[in-house]
Amino acid sequence: MYAILETGGKQYRVSPGDTLRIEKLAADLGTTVALDRVLMVGDGDALTVGTPLISGATVTVTVLEQDRAKKVMAIRYKAKKHVRVKRGHRQYYTRIRVDSIEA
């Protein structure tokens, strides 16, 4: 069984037992969260597609980690003008484990 869900403006294909890194969720470590923006659910040959969401479908996940990604450096440079700007950015993320899919 698998599902395609949307969270943080991105879409993910998940199965029970998968771990993935998503945009930050406002949840504590070890808590379970029900994600209800499910776009599609596949179970063997049966395929359910939402328009755009499947009503009543949820994906239950457990929060494993709240952290920040590696630093990404952004550099702006203008030739012959002595303009050089260097900035760093660390994006917040949440690592989750998919527990179950209810369709």
C-alpha positions as YAML, in Angstrom:
chain: A
units: angstrom
residues:
- id: 1
  name: MET
  ca: [0.00, 0.00, 0.00]
- id: 2
  name: TYR
  ca: [1.22, 3.50, -0.77]
- id: 3
  name: ALA
  ca: [-0.11, 7.04, -0.75]
- id: 4
  name: ILE
  ca: [0.81, 10.36, -2.28]
- id: 5
  name: LEU
  ca: [0.45, 13.17, 0.23]
- id: 6
  name: GLU
  ca: [1.07, 16.88, 0.18]
- id: 7
  name: THR
  ca: [2.78, 18.77, 2.98]
- id: 8
  name: GLY
  ca: [4.87, 21.91, 2.99]
- id: 9
  name: GLY
  ca: [4.00, 22.63, -0.64]
- id: 10
  name: LYS
  ca: [5.61, 19.38, -1.83]
- id: 11
  name: GLN
  ca: [4.27, 15.94, -2.73]
- id: 12
  name: TYR
  ca: [5.67, 12.68, -1.38]
- id: 13
  name: ARG
  ca: [5.04, 9.01, -2.23]
- id: 14
  name: VAL
  ca: [5.00, 7.12, 1.07]
- id: 15
  name: SER
  ca: [4.47, 3.56, 2.31]
- id: 16
  name: PRO
  ca: [4.12, 2.31, 5.90]
- id: 17
  name: GLY
  ca: [7.56, 2.16, 7.52]
- id: 18
  name: ASP
  ca: [9.14, 4.85, 5.32]
- id: 19
  name: THR
  ca: [11.14, 7.66, 6.91]
- id: 20
  name: LEU
  ca: [11.45, 10.99, 5.15]
- id: 21
  name: ARG
  ca: [12.45, 14.59, 5.73]
- id: 22
  name: ILE
  ca: [9.72, 17.18, 5.20]
- id: 23
  name: GLU
  ca: [9.26, 20.88, 5.87]
- id: 24
  name: LYS
  ca: [8.94, 21.71, 9.55]
- id: 25
  name: LEU
  ca: [5.80, 20.58, 11.38]
- id: 26
  name: ALA
  ca: [4.71, 22.18, 14.64]
- id: 27
  name: ALA
  ca: [4.86, 18.94, 16.67]
- id: 28
  name: ASP
  ca: [6.97, 17.59, 19.51]
- id: 29
  name: LEU
  ca: [9.33, 14.62, 19.29]
- id: 30
  name: GLY
  ca: [7.63, 11.24, 19.56]
- id: 31
  name: THR
  ca: [4.11, 12.54, 18.90]
- id: 32
  name: THR
  ca: [1.88, 11.12, 16.19]
- id: 33
  name: VAL
  ca: [0.42, 13.45, 13.59]
- id: 34
  name: ALA
  ca: [-2.38, 12.72, 11.12]
- id: 35
  name: LEU
  ca: [-1.72, 14.25, 7.69]
- id: 36
  name: ASP
  ca: [-5.01, 14.60, 5.83]
- id: 37
  name: ARG
  ca: [-3.93, 16.11, 2.50]
- id: 38
  name: VAL
  ca: [-3.87, 12.77, 0.66]
- id: 39
  name: LEU
  ca: [-3.95, 13.01, -3.14]
- id: 40
  name: MET
  ca: [-3.87, 9.32, -4.11]
- id: 41
  name: VAL
  ca: [-3.92, 5.88, -2.47]
- id: 42
  name: GLY
  ca: [-2.81, 2.66, -4.15]
- id: 43
  name: ASP
  ca: [-3.38, -0.82, -2.71]
- id: 44
  name: GLY
  ca: [-2.34, -3.60, -5.07]
- id: 45
  name: ASP
  ca: [-4.48, -3.20, -8.17]
- id: 46
  name: ALA
  ca: [-6.93, -0.77, -6.54]
- id: 47
  name: LEU
  ca: [-6.14, 2.89, -7.11]
- id: 48
  name: THR
  ca: [-8.07, 5.79, -5.59]
- id: 49
  name: VAL
  ca: [-7.42, 9.26, -6.96]
- id: 50
  name: GLY
  ca: [-8.78, 12.38, -5.26]
- id: 51
  name: THR
  ca: [-10.24, 15.47, -6.88]
- id: 52
  name: PRO
  ca: [-7.85, 16.93, -5.67]
- id: 53
  name: LEU
  ca: [-8.00, 15.31, -2.19]
- id: 54
  name: ILE
  ca: [-9.47, 12.04, -0.95]
- id: 55
  name: SER
  ca: [-12.03, 12.85, 1.72]
- id: 56
  name: GLY
  ca: [-11.52, 10.90, 4.94]
- id: 57
  name: ALA
  ca: [-8.07, 9.59, 4.00]
- id: 58
  name: THR
  ca: [-5.24, 10.15, 6.47]
- id: 59
  name: VAL
  ca: [-1.61, 9.19, 6.80]
- id: 60
  name: THR
  ca: [-0.48, 8.73, 10.41]
- id: 61
  name: VAL
  ca: [3.16, 9.63, 11.05]
- id: 62
  name: THR
  ca: [5.48, 9.77, 14.08]
- id: 63
  name: VAL
  ca: [7.87, 12.70, 14.53]
- id: 64
  name: LEU
  ca: [11.42, 11.36, 14.91]
- id: 65
  name: GLU
  ca: [13.53, 14.53, 14.71]
- id: 66
  name: GLN
  ca: [13.27, 18.32, 14.53]
- id: 67
  name: ASP
  ca: [16.47, 19.82, 13.14]
- id: 68
  name: ARG
  ca: [18.04, 22.18, 10.61]
- id: 69
  name: ALA
  ca: [19.63, 21.23, 7.31]
- id: 70
  name: LYS
  ca: [23.22, 21.94, 6.29]
- id: 71
  name: LYS
  ca: [24.08, 25.54, 5.57]
- id: 72
  name: VAL
  ca: [23.54, 26.74, 2.00]
- id: 73
  name: MET
  ca: [25.64, 29.70, 0.97]
- id: 74
  name: ALA
  ca: [24.15, 32.38, -1.29]
- id: 75
  name: ILE
  ca: [26.59, 34.71, -2.99]
- id: 76
  name: ARG
  ca: [25.72, 37.88, -4.90]
- id: 77
  name: TYR
  ca: [28.44, 39.47, -7.00]
- id: 78
  name: LYS
  ca: [28.56, 42.39, -9.42]
- id: 79
  name: ALA
  ca: [31.57, 42.69, -11.68]
- id: 80
  name: LYS
  ca: [33.71, 45.84, -11.51]
- id: 81
  name: LYS
  ca: [31.54, 47.41, -8.78]
- id: 82
  name: HIS
  ca: [33.15, 45.86, -5.67]
- id: 83
  name: VAL
  ca: [29.78, 44.41, -4.61]
- id: 84
  name: ARG
  ca: [30.09, 41.05, -2.90]
- id: 85
  name: VAL
  ca: [27.44, 39.73, -0.49]
- id: 86
  name: LYS
  ca: [27.72, 36.30, 1.11]
- id: 87
  name: ARG
  ca: [24.81, 34.94, 3.15]
- id: 88
  name: GLY
  ca: [24.10, 31.57, 4.72]
- id: 89
  name: HIS
  ca: [20.75, 29.85, 5.27]
- id: 90
  name: ARG
  ca: [19.77, 26.76, 7.26]
- id: 91
  name: GLN
  ca: [16.29, 25.37, 6.55]
- id: 92
  name: TYR
  ca: [14.25, 23.81, 9.38]
- id: 93
  name: TYR
  ca: [12.97, 20.28, 8.73]
- id: 94
  name: THR
  ca: [11.13, 17.43, 10.45]
- id: 95
  name: ARG
  ca: [12.08, 13.77, 10.05]
- id: 96
  name: ILE
  ca: [9.00, 11.51, 10.20]
- id: 97
  name: ARG
  ca: [8.19, 7.79, 10.04]
- id: 98
  name: VAL
  ca: [4.99, 6.69, 8.29]
- id: 99
  name: ASP
  ca: [2.99, 4.41, 10.59]
- id: 100
  name: SER
  ca: [-0.23, 3.73, 8.70]
- id: 101
  name: ILE
  ca: [-2.39, 4.78, 5.75]
- id: 102
  name: GLU
  ca: [-6.18, 4.91, 6.13]
- id: 103
  name: ALA
  ca: [-8.23, 5.41, 3.01]
...
